[in-house]
Amino acid sequence: MAKQSVIARSKKKPKFSTREVRRCFRCGRKHGYMRDFDLCRICFREMANRGEIPGVKRSSW
């Protein structure tokens, strides 16, 4: 879980557009971020396994 100050800093408009940091809206993690879902890989997996993300299901073959 990211500190509140780090999350607040990432929400501010950066001086340059390339400095924008996208973070998971649940935990604030910046690495392993998926833009399509606005989640990090860990939160995505937890929510997908519980069936909380519509249209996502586990693959099996």
C-alpha positions, 0 to 999 in steps of 0.5 A, spaced: 500 500 500 502 506 497 503 512 502 497 517 502 502 523 500 505 519 494 498 518 492 496 525 493 502 527 489 501 523 483 494 526 482 497 533 481 498 535 474 505 534 472 509 539 469 510 535 463 506 530 461 511 524 460 512 525 468 504 522 469 504 516 474 498 512 473 497 508 480 492 503 482 485 506 485 485 500 490 492 500 493 496 505 489 501 501 486 504 504 480 508 498 477 504 492 474 499 497 472 493 495 467 490 501 463 484 498 461 482 496 468 485 502 472 488 496 477 495 493 478 496 486 477 495 483 484 488 487 485 486 485 478 487 478 479 484 478 486 478 481 483 477 477 477 478 471 481 472 473 485 468 475 479 468 482 481 470 485 474 465 484 468 467 480 462 473 477 465 473 469 467 479 465 468 481 461 462 482 453 462 484 449 456 
